Amino acid sequence: MTLVRFLKADGALDREVEAAPGSVLLHVAQAAGQPLEGTCEGQMSCSTCHVIVAAEDFASLPPASEEEDDLLDLAAHVTRTSRLACQIVLSEELEELTVRMPGAVVDWG
């Protein structure tokens, strides 16, 4: 299991949940009530599931694809550790993951 910490845009802890290996971060976040739209339902054709991964956890993730990097160019408040939650699959090796919602998150759902 991976302990996932969701931080608000201001960095305050919002919620901690445990997720099974193989879980997609977007689905974990939505189940935890996080404000991620995921308009394309994980098909990587939008950037509405943009999250900012904690610097200490970023290197534990596989690198983003070129397509993901291109979509992040369209997202607001992108940082060096920005990722699309639909592209993060939790692995058995990943014990903890902390992600922060970007400042301009709007859930249209």
For each residue, the residues with C-beta under 8 A, 3 or more apart:
1: 18 19 20 21
2: 18 19 20 21 23 90 91 94 95 96 97
3: 16 17 18 95 96 97
4: 16 17 18 19 25 28 29 32 90 96 97 98 99
5: 13 15 16 54 96 97 98 99
6: 13 14 15 16 17 29 32 34 99 100 101
7: 11 12 13 14 98 99 100 101
8: 11 12 13 14 100 101
9: 100 101 102 103 105
10:
11: 7 8 100
12: 7 8
13: 5 6 7 8 16
14: 6 7 8 34 101
15: 5 6 32 33 34
16: 3 4 5 6 13
17: 3 4 6 28 31 32
18: 1 2 3 4
19: 1 2 4 23 25 28 90
20: 1 2 23 90
21: 1 2 90 91 92 94
22: 89 90
23: 2 19 20 27 28 89 90
24: 27 28 42 85 86 88 89 90
25: 4 19 28 29 51 85 86 88 89 90 97 99
26: 29 30 36 38 42 49 84 85 86 88
27: 23 24 30 31 42
28: 4 17 19 23 24 25 31 32 90
29: 4 6 25 26 32 34 36 49 51 85 99
30: 26 27 33 34 36 38
31: 17 27 28
32: 4 6 15 17 28 29
33: 15 30
34: 6 14 15 29 30 101
35: 101 105 106 107
36: 26 29 30 48 49 51 85 101 105 107
37: 46 48 49 106 107 108 109
38: 26 30 41 42 48 49 85 86
39: 46 48 108
40: 43 44 45 46 48 86
41: 38
42: 24 26 27 38 49 86
43: 40 86
44: 40 67 68 71 84 86 87
45: 40 71
46: 37 39 40 49 71
47: 50 71 72 74 75 84
48: 36 37 38 39 40
49: 26 29 36 37 38 42 46 84 85 86
50: 47 72 75 76 77 78 82 83 84 85 102 105
51: 25 29 36 82 83 84 85 88 99 100 101 102
52: 77 79 81 82 83 99 100 101 102
53: 57 58 61 81 82 83 88 97 98 99
54: 5 57 58 81 97 98 99 100
55: 58 81
56: 98
57: 53 54 60 61 94 96 97 98
58: 53 54 55 61 80 81
59:
60: 57 93 94 97
61: 53 57 58 83 88 94
62:
63:
64: 68 69 72 83 84 87
65: 68 69 87
66: 69 70
67: 44 70 71
68: 44 64 65 71 72 83 84 87
69: 64 65 66 72 73
70: 66 67 73 74
71: 44 45 46 47 67 68 74 75 84
72: 47 50 64 68 69 75 78 82 83 84
73: 69 70 78
74: 47 70 71
75: 47 50 71 72 78 82 102
76: 50 102 103 104
77: 50 52 102 103 104
78: 50 72 73 75 82 102
79: 52 82
80: 58
81: 52 53 54 55 58
82: 50 51 52 53 72 75 78 79 102
83: 50 51 52 53 61 64 68 72 87 88
84: 26 44 47 49 50 51 64 68 71 72 87 88
85: 24 25 26 29 36 38 49 50 51 88 99
86: 24 25 26 38 40 42 43 44 49
87: 44 64 65 68 83 84
88: 24 25 26 51 53 61 83 84 85 97
89: 22 23 24 25
90: 2 4 19 20 21 22 23 24 25 28 94 97
91: 2 21 94
92: 21
93: 60
94: 2 21 57 60 61 90 91 97
95: 2 3
96: 2 3 4 5 57
97: 2 3 4 5 25 53 54 57 60 88 90 94
98: 4 5 7 53 54 56 57
99: 4 5 6 7 25 29 51 52 53 54 85
100: 6 7 8 9 11 51 52 54
101: 6 7 8 9 14 34 35 36 51 52 105
102: 9 50 51 52 75 76 77 78 82 105
103: 9 76 77
104: 76 77
105: 9 35 36 50 101 102
106: 35 37
107: 35 36 37
108: 37 39
109: 37
